[in-house]
Amino acid sequence: AQSVTQPDIHITVSEGASLELRCNYSYGATPYLFWYVQSPGQGLQLLLKYFSGDTLVQGIKGFEAEFKRSQSSFNLRKPSVHWSDAAEYFCAVGPLGDYKLSFGAGTTVTVRA
Amino acid sequence: NAGVMQNPRHLVRRRGQEARLRCSPMKGHSHVYWYRQLPEEGLKFMVYLQKENIIDESGMPKERFSAEFPKEGPSILRIQQVVRGDSAAYFCASSSSRGTLGDNEQFFGPGTRLTVL
């Protein structure tokens, strides 16, 4: 069975500092990989996704993620955070040829001035 | 262009009552997915519906839970005789067509947070 682990429940970062959110997955083959963000009162919004090819993926809002097969990881990064990046971030995986997503428990990001 | 709408956003029920959660997909979308997030866990797939059809309910508990997506109106997730363990956030997603994750993005609503007293 596939599973997703986000080791950090809560991260606090200063505005302008860099951010890295960790995601590890367990799956028999390389699945589709996703990062979503949920701002207060909003639905989950897709930041980026990885299916194949270049292991460094660019997304919206200045985010990027790197797929590392050897570590079964798909960590999300942003070089310089803005106060508006305060939100909950979810890593998700889905099998090839399927539509079911499995999510991590999420990481809440707080941005301090 | 409104996104996926869910209501109510918060719902409180006493044990034994019924809970009805509604999901209006994005305009033009005819495929709906329900996910449940138990406390301190990730979202887990429950059921996939197309208009008037249940396509896959493999993630739905066998008892007390049901889902529908009628020809007209929103999709409804119904939980009968709720218990404390049903307290969770329930998310709905929609897509424009039937397809795999590679070619068919799911758009998520804000979720309904159900609390069972």
Interface residues (C-beta under 8 A of the other chain):
Chain A: V4 Q6 Y32 F34 Y36 Q38 G41 Q42 G43 L44 Q45 L46 F51 F90 A92 G94 P95 L96 G97 D98 Y99 K100 L101 S102 F103 G104 A105 G106
Chain B: G3 V4 Y33 Y35 Q37 E40 E41 G42 L43 K44 F45 Y48 D56 G59 F91 A93 S95 R98 G99 T100 L101 G102 N104 E105 Q106 F107 F108 G109 P110 G111
